Amino acid sequence: MEIENLKRALELLSSSDDFGLLVPEVRSNIVMAREGAKDTEDVAAVPGRITEFRGKAFACREPEYGASSHMARFILTFMRHRPERRAAINIKFDESIIRICEKAGLVVSCYDRSREPASVRDSEGGTIPWGVEEAFRDSESPPDVIYHRGAWGKEPMVVLTGKDAVEVAETALKIAEEYRILMERI
């Protein structure tokens, strides 16, 4: 079920004339976890990520389980707080994107990577779970969107979440359209 949902989400993203605007330098990935997922092998994603060429986004390969460690760790940690939200996509950071998310009624939270303890920074795979936990701790309501402004050698990032990959893709496309309109005015 997760693979088919991801495939539908990828069709939406790749057919968009706007989504390419949101692909960060490190590229995007969209993930969907099985119900009750416990580890990264329970999370399906796009091997090689989603890239952009001439303004259009495209997936490098078909989704498969265990294909992402970063985004899988993100959604697994997120699901500890909101198990019904099993999907996520990372997009580029821009203050305008944060404002678009808030205007759309999404609950947005962030974390500051400069506050990351050395013990977390020095342990393999510890940063993302720490950041998600920080964002939940600092938010009055459970967030739909989590972002950070980057750190030395780390690109700032926004992560959208949803109940499934199609919902996440649809949210990303609405944001992309608003972002394109905003960029055309500048």
Contact map, one row per residue, 1 for C-alpha under 8 A:
111110000000000000000000000000000000000000000000000000000000000000000000000000000000000000000000000000000000000000000000000000000000000000000000000000000000000000000000000000000000000000
111111000000000000000000000000011100000000010000000000000000000000000000000000000000000000000000000000000000000000000000000000000000000000000000000000000000000000001000000000000000000000
111111100000000000000000000000000000000000010000000000000000001100000000000000000000000000000000000000000000000000000000000000000000000000000000000000000000000000000000000000000000000000
111111110000000000000000000000000000000000000000000000000000000000000000000000000000000000000000000000000000000000000000000000000000000000000000000000000000000000000000000000000000000000
111111111000000000000000000000000000000000000000000000000000000000000000000000000000000000000000000000000000000000000000000000000000000000000000000000000000000000011100000000000000000000
011111111100000000000000000001110000000000011000000000000000001000000000000000000000000000000000000000000000000000000000000000000000000000000000000000000000000000001100000000000000000000
001111111110000000000000000000000000000000000000000000000000011000000000000000000000000000000000000000000000000000000000000000000000000000000000000000000000000000000000000000000000000000
000111111111000000000000000000000000000000000000000000000000000000000000000000000000000000000000000000000000000000000000000000000000000000000000000000000000000000000100000000000000000000
000011111111100000000000000000000000000000000000000000000000000000000000000000000000000000000000000000000000000000000000000000000000000000000000000000000000000000001111110000000000000000
000001111111110000000000000000000000000000000000000000000110000000000000000000000000000000000000000000000000000000000000000000000000000000000000000000000000000000000000100000000000000000
000000111111111000000000000000000000000000000000000000000000000000000000000000000000000000000000000000000000000000000000000000000000000000000000000000000000000000000000000000000000000000
000000011111111100000000000000000000000000000000000000000000000000000000000000000000000000000000000000000000000000000000000000000000000000000000000000000000000000000100110000000000000000
000000001111111100100000000000000000000000000000000000001100000000000000000000000000000000000000000000000000000000000000000000000000000000000000000000000000000000000000100010000000000000
000000000111111100100000000000000000000000000000000000011110000000000000000000000000000000000000000000000000000000000000000000000000000000000000000000000000000000000000000000000000000000
000000000011111110000000000000000000000000000000000000011000000000000000000000000000000000000000000000000000000000000000000000000000000000000000000000000000000000000000000000000000000000
000000000001111111110000000000000000000000000000000000011000000000000000000000000000000000000000000000000000000000000000000000000000000000000000000000000000000000000000000010000000000000
000000000000001111110000000000000000000000000000000000110000000000000000000000000000000000000000000000000000000000000000000000000000000000000000000000000000000000000000000000000000000000
000000000000000111111100000000000000000000000000000000110000000000000000000000000000000000000000000000000000000000000000000000000000000000000000000000000000000000000000000010011001000000
000000000000110111111110000000000000000000000000000000111000000000000000000000000000000000000000000000000000000000000000000000000000000000000000000000000000000000000000000110011000000000
000000000000000111111110000000000000000000000000001110111000000000000000000000000000000000000000000000000000000000000000000000000000000000000000000000000000000000000000000000000000000000
000000000000000001111110000000000000000000000000000000100000000000000000000000000000000000000000000000000000000000000000000000000000000000000000000000000000000000000000000000010011000000
000000000000000001111111000000000000000000000000000000000000000000000000000000000000000000110000000000000000000000000000000000000000000000000000000000000000000000000000000000010000000000
000000000000000000111111101100000000000000000000011100001000000000000000000000000000000000110000000000000000000000000000000000000000000000000000000000000000000000000000000000000000000000
000000000000000000000111111100000000000000000000000000000000000000000000000000000000000000111000000000000000000000000000000000000000000000000000000000000000100000000000000000000000000000
000000000000000000000011111000000000000000000000000000000000000000000000000000000000000000010000000000000000000000000000000000000000000000000000000000000010000000000000000000000000000000
000000000000000000000001111100000000000000000000000000000000000000000000000000000000000000000000000000000000000000000000000000000000000000000000000000000010000000000000000000000000000000
000000000000000000000011111110000000000000000000111100000000000000000000000000000000000000100000000000000000000000000000000000000000000000000000000000000000000000000000000000000000000000
000000000000000000000011011111000000000000000000111000000000000000000000000000000000000011100000000000000000000000000000000000000000000000000000000000000000000000000000000000000000000000
000000000000000000000000001111100000000000001100110000000000000000010010000000000000000011000000000000000000000000000000000000000000000000000000000000000000000000000000000000000000000000
000001000000000000000000000111110000000000001100100000000000000000000010000000000000001111000000000000000000000000000000000000000000000000000000000000000000000000001000000000000000000000
000001000000000000000000000011111000000000111100000000000000000000010011001000000000001110000000000000000000000000000000000000000000000000000000000000000000000000001000000000000000000000
010001000000000000000000000001111100000000111000000000000000000000000000001000000000011100000000000000000000000000000000000000000000000000000000000000000000000000011000000000000000000000
010000000000000000000000000000111110100001110000000000000000000000000001001100000000011000000000000000000000000000000000000000000000000000000000000000000000000000000000000000000000000000
010000000000000000000000000000011111100001100000000000000000000000000000000000000000010000000000000000000000000000000000000000000000000000000000000000000000000000000000000000000000000000
000000000000000000000000000000001111100000000000000000000000000000000000000000000010010000000000000000000000000000000000000000000000000000000000000000000000000000000000000000000000000000
000000000000000000000000000000000111110000000000000000000000000000000000000000000010000000000000000000000000000000000000000000000000000000000000000000000000000000000000000000000000000000
000000000000000000000000000000001111111001100000000000000000000000000000000100000000000000000000000000000000000000000000000000000000000000000000000000000000000000000000000000000000000000
000000000000000000000000000000000001111101000000000000000000000000000000000100000000000000000000000000000000000000000000000000000000000000000000000000000000000000000000000000000000000000
000000000000000000000000000000000000111111100000000000000000000000000001100100000000000000000000000000000000000000000000000000000000000000000000000000000000000000000000000000000000000000
000000000000000000000000000000000000011111100000000000000000000011011001100100000000000000000000000000000000000000000000000000000000000000000000000000000000000000000000000000000000000000
000000000000000000000000000000000000001111110000000000000000000011100000000000000000000000000000000000000000000000000000000000000000000000000000000000000000000000000000000000000000000000
000000000000000000000000000000001100111111110000000000000000000011000000000000000000000000000000000000000000000000000000000000000000000000000000000000000000000000000000000000000000000000
000000000000000000000000000000111100101111111000000000000000000011110001000000000000000000000000000000000000000000000000000000000000000000000000000000000000000000000000000000000000000000
011001000000000000000000000000111000000011111100000000000000001111110001000000000000000000000000000000000000000000000000000000000000000000000000000000000000000000000000000000000000000000
000001000000000000000000000011110000000000111110100000000000001111110001000000000000000000000000000000000000000000000000000000000000000000000000000000000000000000000000000000000000000000
000000000000000000000000000011100000000000011111110000000011111100110000000000000000000000000000000000000000000000000000000000000000000000000000000000000000000000000000000000000000000000
000000000000000000000000000000000000000000001111100000000001111100110000000000000000000000000000000000000000000000000000000000000000000000000000000000000000000000000000000000000000000000
000000000000000000000000000000000000000000000111110000000011100000000000000000000000000000000000000000000000000000000000000000000000000000000000000000000000000000000000000000000000000000
000000000000000000000000001111000000000000001111111000000011100000000000000000000000000000000000000000000000000000000000000000000000000000000000000000000000000000000000000000000000000000
000000000000000000000010001110000000000000000101111100001111000000000000000000000000000000000000000000000000000000000000000000000000000000000000000000000000000000000000000000000000000000
000000000000000000010010001100000000000000000000111110001111000000000000000000000000000000000000000000000000000000000000000000000000000000000000000000000000000000000000000000000000000000
000000000000000000010010001000000000000000000000011111111100000000000000000000000000000000000000000000000000000000000000000000000000000000000000000000000000000000000000000000000000000000
000000000000000000010000000000000000000000000000001111111100000000000000000000000000000000000000000000000000000000000000000000000000000000000000000000000000000000000000000000000000000000
000000000000000000000000000000000000000000000000000111110000000000000000000000000000000000000000000000000000000000000000000000000000000000000000000000000000000000000000000000000000000000
000000000000000011111000000000000000000000000000000111111000000000000000000000000000000000000000000000000000000000000000000000000000000000000000000000000000000000000000000000000000000000
000000000000011111110000000000000000000000000000000111111100000000000000000000000000000000000000000000000000000000000000000000000000000000000000000000000000000000000000000000000000000000
000000000000111100110010000000000000000000000000011110111110000000000000000000000000000000000000000000000000000000000000000000000000000000000000000000000000000000000000000000000000000000
000000000100110000000000000000000000000000000000011110011111000000000000000000000000000000000000000000000000000000000000000000000000000000000000000000000000000000000000000000000000000000
000000000100010000000000000000000000000000000101111000001111110000000000000000000000000000000000000000000000000000000000000000000000000000000000000000000000000000000000000000000000000000
000000000000000000000000000000000000000000000111111000000111110000000000000000000000000000000000000000000000000000000000000000000000000000000000000000000000000000000000000000000000000000
000000000000000000000000000000000000000000000111100000000011111000000000000000000000000000000000000000000000000000000000000000000000000000000000000000000000000000000000000000000000000000
000000100000000000000000000000000000000000000110000000000011111100000000000000000000000000000000000000000000000000000000000000000000000000000000000000000000000000000000000000000000000000
001001100000000000000000000000000000000000011110000000000000111110100000000000000000000000000000000000000000000000000000000000000000000000000000000000000000000000000000000000000000000000
001000000000000000000000000000000000000000011110000000000000011111100000000000000000000000000000000000000000000000000000000000000000000000000000000000000000000000000000000000000000000000
000000000000000000000000000000000000000111111000000000000000001111100000000000000000000000000000000000000000000000000000000000000000000000000000000000000000000000000000000000000000000000
000000000000000000000000000000000000000111111000000000000000000111111001000000000000000000000000000000000000000000000000000000000000000000000000000000000000000000000000000000000000000000
000000000000000000000000000000000000000010111110000000000000001111111000000000000000000000000000000000000000000000000000000000000000000000000000000000000000000000000000000000000000000000
000000000000000000000000000010100000000100111110000000000000000001111111000000000000000000000000000000000000000000000000000000000000000000000000000000000000000000000000000000000000000000
000000000000000000000000000000000000000100000000000000000000000001111111100000000000000000000000000000000000000000000000000000000000000000000000000000000000000000000000000000000000000000
000000000000000000000000000000000000000000000000000000000000000000011111110000000000000000000000000000000000000000000000000010010000000000000000000000000000000000000000000000000000000000
000000000000000000000000000011100000000000000000000000000000000000011111111000000000000111000000000000000000000000000000000000000000000000000000000000000000000000000000000000000000000000
000000000000000000000000000000101000001100111000000000000000000001011111111100000000000000000000000000000000000000000000000000000000000000000000000000000000000000000000000000000000000000
000000000000000000000000000000000000001100000000000000000000000000001111111110000000000000000000000000000000000000000000000010011000000000000000000000000000000000000000000000000000000000
000000000000000000000000000000000000000000000000000000000000000000000111111111000000000000000000000000000000000000000000000000011001000000000000000000000000000000000000000000000000000000
000000000000000000000000000000111000000000000000000000000000000000000011111111100000011100000000000000000000000000000000000000000000000000000000000000000000000000000000000000000000000000
000000000000000000000000000000001000111100000000000000000000000000000001111111110000000000000000000000000000000000000000000000000000000000000000000000000000000000000000000000000000000000
000000000000000000000000000000000000000000000000000000000000000000000000111111111000000000000000000000000000000000000000000000001001100000000000000000000000000000000000000000000000000000
000000000000000000000000000000000000000000000000000000000000000000000000011111111110100000000000000000000000000000000000000000000001100000000000000000000000000000000000000000000000000000
000000000000000000000000000000000000000000000000000000000000000000000000001111111111110000000000000000000000000000000000000000000000000000000000000000000000000000000000000000000000000000
000000000000000000000000000000000000000000000000000000000000000000000000000111111110000000000000000000000000000000000000000000000000000000000000000000000000000000000000000000000000000000
000000000000000000000000000000000000000000000000000000000000000000000000000011111110000000000000000000000000000000000000000000000000000000000100000000000000000000000000000000000000000000
000000000000000000000000000000000000000000000000000000000000000000000000000001111111100000000000000000000000000000000000000000000000000000000100000000000000000000000000000000000000000000
000000000000000000000000000000000011000000000000000000000000000000000000000001111111110000000000000000000000000000000000000000000000000000000000000000000000000000000000000000000000000000
000000000000000000000000000000000000000000000000000000000000000000000000000000100111110000000000000000000000000000000000000000000000000000000000000000000000000000100000000000000000000000
000000000000000000000000000000000000000000000000000000000000000000000000000001100111111000000000000000000000000000000000000000000000000000000000000000000000000011110000000000000000000000
000000000000000000000000000000011110000000000000000000000000000000000000001000100011111100000000000000000000000000000000000000000000000000000000000000000000000011110000000000000000000000
000000000000000000000000000001111000000000000000000000000000000000000000001000000000111110000000000000000000000000000000000000000000000000000000000000000000000011111001000000000000000000
000000000000000000000000000001110000000000000000000000000000000000000010001000000000011111000000000000000000000000000000000000000000000000000000000000000000001111011001000000000000000000
000000000000000000000000000111100000000000000000000000000000000000000010000000000000001111100000000000000000000000000000000000000000000000000000000000000000001110000001100000000000000000
000000000000000000000000000111000000000000000000000000000000000000000010000000000000000111110000000000000000000000000000000000000000000000000000000000000000111100000000000000000000000000
000000000000000000000111001100000000000000000000000000000000000000000000000000000000000011111000000000000000000000000000000000000000000000000000000000000000111100000000000000000000000000
000000000000000000000111100000000000000000000000000000000000000000000000000000000000000001111100000000000000000000000000000000000000000000000000000000000001110000000000000000000000000000
000000000000000000000001000000000000000000000000000000000000000000000000000000000000000000111110110000000000000000000000000000000000000000000000001110000001110000000000000000000000000000
000000000000000000000000000000000000000000000000000000000000000000000000000000000000000000011111110000000000000000000000000000000000000000000000000000000000000000000000000000000000000000
000000000000000000000000000000000000000000000000000000000000000000000000000000000000000000001111111000000000000000000000000000000000000000000000000000000000000000000000000000000000000000
000000000000000000000000000000000000000000000000000000000000000000000000000000000000000000000111111100000000000000000000000000000000000000000000000000000000000000000000000000000010000000
000000000000000000000000000000000000000000000000000000000000000000000000000000000000000000001111111110000000000000000000000000000000000000000000000000000000000000000000000000100010000000
000000000000000000000000000000000000000000000000000000000000000000000000000000000000000000001111111111000001000000000000000000000000000000000000000000000000000000000000000000000000000000
000000000000000000000000000000000000000000000000000000000000000000000000000000000000000000000011111111100000000000000000000000000000000000000000000000000000000000000000000000000000000000
000000000000000000000000000000000000000000000000000000000000000000000000000000000000000000000001111111110000000000000000000000000000000000000000000000000000000000000000000000100110000000
000000000000000000000000000000000000000000000000000000000000000000000000000000000000000000000000111111111111000000000000000000000000000000000000100000000000000000000000000000100000000000
000000000000000000000000000000000000000000000000000000000000000000000000000000000000000000000000011111111111000000000000000000000000000000000000000000000000000000000000000000000000000000
000000000000000000000000000000000000000000000000000000000000000000000000000000000000000000000000001111111100000000000000000000000000000000000000000000000000000000000000000000000000000000
000000000000000000000000000000000000000000000000000000000000000000000000000000000000000000000000000111111100000000000000000000000000000000000000000000000000000000000000000000000000000000
000000000000000000000000000000000000000000000000000000000000000000000000000000000000000000000000000011111110000000000000000000000000000000000000000000000000000000000000000000000000000000
000000000000000000000000000000000000000000000000000000000000000000000000000000000000000000000000000011111111000000000000000000000000000000000011100000000000000000000000000000000000000000
000000000000000000000000000000000000000000000000000000000000000000000000000000000000000000000000000011001111100000000000000000000000000000001111100000000000000000000000000000000000000000
000000000000000000000000000000000000000000000000000000000000000000000000000000000000000000000000010011000111110000000000000000000000000000100011111000000000000000000000000000000000000000
000000000000000000000000000000000000000000000000000000000000000000000000000000000000000000000000000000000011111000000000000000000000001101100010111000000000000000000000000000000000000000
000000000000000000000000000000000000000000000000000000000000000000000000000000000000000000000000000000000001111100000000000000000000011001000000011100000000000000000000000000000000000000
000000000000000000000000000000000000000000000000000000000000000000000000000000000000000000000000000000000000111110000000000000000011011001000000011100000000000000000000000000000000000000
000000000000000000000000000000000000000000000000000000000000000000000000000000000000000000000000000000000000011111110000000000000010000000000000000111000000000000000000000000000000000000
000000000000000000000000000000000000000000000000000000000000000000000000000000000000000000000000000000000000001111110000000000000010000000000000000111100000000000000000000000000000000000
000000000000000000000000000000000000000000000000000000000000000000000000000000000000000000000000000000000000000111110000000000000000000000000000000000100000000000000000000000000000000000
000000000000000000000000000000000000000000000000000000000000000000000000000000000000000000000000000000000000000111111000000000000000000000000000000000000000000000000000000000000000000000
000000000000000000000000000000000000000000000000000000000000000000000000000000000000000000000000000000000000000111111101100000100100000000000000000000000000000000000000000000000000000000
000000000000000000000000000000000000000000000000000000000000000000000000000000000000000000000000000000000000000000111111100000000000000000000000000000000000000000000000000000000000000000
000000000000000000000000000000000000000000000000000000000000000000000000000000000000000000000000000000000000000000011111110000000000000000000000000000000000000000000000000000000000000000
000000000000000000000000000000000000000000000000000000000000000000000000000000000000000000000000000000000000000000001111111000000000000000000000000000000000000000000000000000000000000000
000000000000000000000000000000000000000000000000000000000000000000000000000000000000000000000000000000000000000000011111111001100100000000000000000000000000000000000000000000000000000000
000000000000000000000000000000000000000000000000000000000000000000000000000000000000000000000000000000000000000000011111111101100000000000000000000000000000000000000000000000000000000000
000000000000000000000000000000000000000000000000000000000000000000000000000000000000000000000000000000000000000000000111111101000000000000000000000000000000000000000000000000000000000000
000000000000000000000000000000000000000000000000000000000000000000000000000000000000000000000000000000000000000000000011111111100000000000000000000000000000000000000000000000000000000000
000000000000000000000000000000000000000000000000000000000000000000000000000000000000000000000000000000000000000000000000111111100000000000000000000000000000000000000000000000000000000000
000000000000000000000000000000000000000000000000000000000000000000000100100000000000000000000000000000000000000000000000001111111000000000000000000000000000000000000000000000000000000000
000000000000000000000000000000000000000000000000000000000000000000000000000000000000000000000000000000000000000000000001111111111100000000000000000000000000000000000000000000000000000000
000000000000000000000000000000000000000000000000000000000000000000000000000000000000000000000000000000000000000000010001101111111110000000000000000000000000000000000000000000000000000000
000000000000000000000000000000000000000000000000000000000000000000000100110000000000000000000000000000000000000000000000000011111111000000000000000000000000000000000000000000000000000000
000000000000000000000000000000000000000000000000000000000000000000000000110010000000000000000000000000000000000000000000000011111111100000000000000000000000000000000000000000000000000000
000000000000000000000000000000000000000000000000000000000000000000000000000000000000000000000000000000000000000000010001000001111111110000000000000000000000000000000000000000000000000000
000000000000000000000000000000000000000000000000000000000000000000000000000000000000000000000000000000000000001110000000000000111111111000000000000000000000000000000000000000000000000000
000000000000000000000000000000000000000000000000000000000000000000000000010011000000000000000000000000000000001000000000000000011111111100000000010000000000000000000000000000000000000000
000000000000000000000000000000000000000000000000000000000000000000000000000011000000000000000000000000000000000000000000000000001111111110000000000000000000000000000000000000000000000000
000000000000000000000000000000000000000000000000000000000000000000000000000000000000000000000000000000000000011000000000000000000111111111000000000000000000000000000000000000000000000000
000000000000000000000000000000000000000000000000000000000000000000000000000000000000000000000000000000000000111000000000000000000011111111100010010000000000000000000000000000000000000000
000000000000000000000000000000000000000000000000000000000000000000000000000000000000000000000000000000000000100000000000000000000001111111101110000000000000000000000000000000000000000000
000000000000000000000000000000000000000000000000000000000000000000000000000000000000000000000000000000000000000000000000000000000000111111100000000000000000000000000000000000000000000000
000000000000000000000000000000000000000000000000000000000000000000000000000000000000000000000000000000000000111000000000000000000000011111110000000000000000000000000000000000000000000000
000000000000000000000000000000000000000000000000000000000000000000000000000000000000000000000000000000000001100000000000000000000000001111111110000000000000000000000000000000000000000000
000000000000000000000000000000000000000000000000000000000000000000000000000000000000000000000000000000000000000000000000000000000000000001111100000000000000000000000000000000000000000000
000000000000000000000000000000000000000000000000000000000000000000000000000000000000000000000000000000000010000000000000000000000000000100111110000000000000000000000000000000000000000000
000000000000000000000000000000000000000000000000000000000000000000000000000000001100000000000000000000000010000000000000000000000000000100111111000000000000000000000000000000000000000000
000000000000000000000000000000000000000000000000000000000000000000000000000000000000000000000000000000000111100000000000000000000000001100101111110000000000000000000000000000000000000000
000000000000000000000000000000000000000000000000000000000000000000000000000000000000000000000000000000000111000000000000000000000000000000000111110000000000000111000000000000000000000000
000000000000000000000000000000000000000000000000000000000000000000000000000000000000000000000000000010000111100000000000000000000000000000000011111000000000011110000000000000000000000000
000000000000000000000000000000000000000000000000000000000000000000000000000000000000000000000000000000000001111000000000000000000001001000000011111100000000011100000000000000000000000000
000000000000000000000000000000000000000000000000000000000000000000000000000000000000000000001000000000000001111000000000000000000000000000000000111110000001111000000000000000000000000000
000000000000000000000000000000000000000000000000000000000000000000000000000000000000000000001000000000000000011110000000000000000000000000000000011111000001110000000000000000000000000000
000000000000000000000000000000000000000000000000000000000000000000000000000000000000000000001000000000000000000110000000000000000000000000000000001111100011100000000000000000000000000000
000000000000000000000000000000000000000000000000000000000000000000000000000000000000000000000000000000000000000110000000000000000000000000000000000111111111100000000000000000000000000000
000000000000000000000000000000000000000000000000000000000000000000000000000000000000000000000000000000000000000011000000000000000000000000000000000011111111000000000000000000000000000000
000000000000000000000000000000000000000000000000000000000000000000000000000000000000000000000000000000000000000000000000000000000000000000000000000001111100000000000000000000000000000000
000000000000000000000000000000000000000000000000000000000000000000000000000000000000000000000000000000000000000000000000000000000000000000000000000001111110000000000000000000000000000000
000000000000000000000000000000000000000000000000000000000000000000000000000000000000000000000000000000000000000000000000000000000000000000000000000001111111000000000000000000000000000000
000000000000000000000000110000000000000000000000000000000000000000000000000000000000000000000000000000000000000000000000000000000000000000000000000011101111100000000000000000000000000000
000000000000000000000000000000000000000000000000000000000000000000000000000000000000000000011000000000000000000000000000000000000000000000000000001111100111110000000000000000000000000000
000000000000000000000001000000000000000000000000000000000000000000000000000000000000000001111000000000000000000000000000000000000000000000000000001111000011111000000000000000000000000000
000000000000000000000000000000000000000000000000000000000000000000000000000000000000000001111000000000000000000000000000000000000000000000000000111100000001111100000000000000000000000000
000000000000000000000000000000000000000000000000000000000000000000000000000000000000000111100000000000000000000000000000000000000000000000000000111000000000111110000000000000000000000000
000000000000000000000000000000000000000000000000000000000000000000000000000000000000000111100000000000000000000000000000000000000000000000000001110000000000011111000001001100000000000000
000000000000000000000000000000000000000000000000000000000000000000000000000000000000111110000000000000000000000000000000000000000000000000000001100000000000001111100001000000000000000000
000000000000000000000000000000000000000000000000000000000000000000000000000000000000111100000000000000000000000000000000000000000000000000000001000000000000000111111011000000000000000000
000000000000000000000000000000000000000000000000000000000000000000000000000000000001111000000000000000000000000000000000000000000000000000000000000000000000000011111011000000000000000000
000010000000000000000000000000010000000000000000000000000000000000000000000000000000111100000000000000000000000000000000000000000000000000000000000000000000000001111111000000000000000000
010011001000000000000000000001110000000000000000000000000000000000000000000000000000001100000000000000000000000000000000000000000000000000000000000000000000000001111111100000000000000000
000011011001000000000000000000000000000000000000000000000000000000000000000000000000000000000000000000000000000000000000000000000000000000000000000000000000000000011111110000000000000000
000000001000000000000000000000000000000000000000000000000000000000000000000000000000000000000000000000000000000000000000000000000000000000000000000000000000000001111111111000000000000000
000000001000000000000000000000000000000000000000000000000000000000000000000000000000001110000000000000000000000000000000000000000000000000000000000000000000000111111111111100000000000000
000000001101100000000000000000000000000000000000000000000000000000000000000000000000000010000000000000000000000000000000000000000000000000000000000000000000000000001111111110000000000000
000000001001000000000000000000000000000000000000000000000000000000000000000000000000000000000000000000000000000000000000000000000000000000000000000000000000000000000111111111000000000000
000000000000000000000000000000000000000000000000000000000000000000000000000000000000000000000000000000000000000000000000000000000000000000000000000000000000000100000011111111100000000000
000000000000000000100000000000000000000000000000000000000000000000000000000000000000000000000000000000000000000000000000000000000000000000000000000000000000000100000001111111110000000000
000000000000100101100000000000000000000000000000000000000000000000000000000000000000000000000000000000000000000000000000000000000000000000000000000000000000000000000000111111111000000000
000000000000000000000000000000000000000000000000000000000000000000000000000000000000000000000000000000000000000000000000000000000000000000000000000000000000000000000000011111111100000000
000000000000000000000000000000000000000000000000000000000000000000000000000000000000000000000000100110000000000000000000000000000000000000000000000000000000000000000000001111111110000000
000000000000000001101100000000000000000000000000000000000000000000000000000000000000000000000000000000000000000000000000000000000000000000000000000000000000000000000000000111111111000000
000000000000000001100000000000000000000000000000000000000000000000000000000000000000000000000000000000000000000000000000000000000000000000000000000000000000000000000000000011111111100000
000000000000000000000000000000000000000000000000000000000000000000000000000000000000000000000000000100000000000000000000000000000000000000000000000000000000000000000000000001111111110000
000000000000000000001000000000000000000000000000000000000000000000000000000000000000000000000001100100000000000000000000000000000000000000000000000000000000000000000000000000111111111000
000000000000000001001000000000000000000000000000000000000000000000000000000000000000000000000000000000000000000000000000000000000000000000000000000000000000000000000000000000011111111100
000000000000000000000000000000000000000000000000000000000000000000000000000000000000000000000000000000000000000000000000000000000000000000000000000000000000000000000000000000001111111110
000000000000000000000000000000000000000000000000000000000000000000000000000000000000000000000000000000000000000000000000000000000000000000000000000000000000000000000000000000000111111111
000000000000000000000000000000000000000000000000000000000000000000000000000000000000000000000000000000000000000000000000000000000000000000000000000000000000000000000000000000000011111111
000000000000000000000000000000000000000000000000000000000000000000000000000000000000000000000000000000000000000000000000000000000000000000000000000000000000000000000000000000000001111111
000000000000000000000000000000000000000000000000000000000000000000000000000000000000000000000000000000000000000000000000000000000000000000000000000000000000000000000000000000000000111111
000000000000000000000000000000000000000000000000000000000000000000000000000000000000000000000000000000000000000000000000000000000000000000000000000000000000000000000000000000000000011111
